[in-house]
Amino acid sequence: MGDSRQAWDKVGEDLTELGQHVKRHYQERPEKPSPVQPEGRRKVDEAWRQLMASLDNAFTALGDAVRDPEFGQRSKQAAASLTDALSVTFSDVSERIKARQEGRQDKGEGGGSGPASA
């Protein structure tokens, strides 16, 4: 059980680092000033422009991060940690299932004298 928790903690750490890496790229992007809106423009138009500018900045930062070799390395590490965590978790679950089946056979609940099938 401890191995499973450690594996998932590692996944969390790696994904956090990956997110921070993307965040740094986003924050390094120069902020585009929004043009001064003449009086009478609707607030919805301004909100729409701000949203589009923010999305443009976010996706450009993501694109920059993806092209960064460090991002690729961090992505691979996060994927490896996730794979390890899943492997350990499934191994733990398999061991628990086997232990339960063996416990039932010992108590005579298995219904047969042969080995239990998984």
Secondary structure, DSSP 8 states (H G I E B T S, - for coil): -HHHHHHHHHHHHHHHHHHHHHHHHHHHS---------TT--HHHHHHHHHHHHHHHHHHHHHHHHHSHHHHHHHHHHHHHHHHHHHHHHHHHHHHHHHHHHHHHHTT-SSSSS----
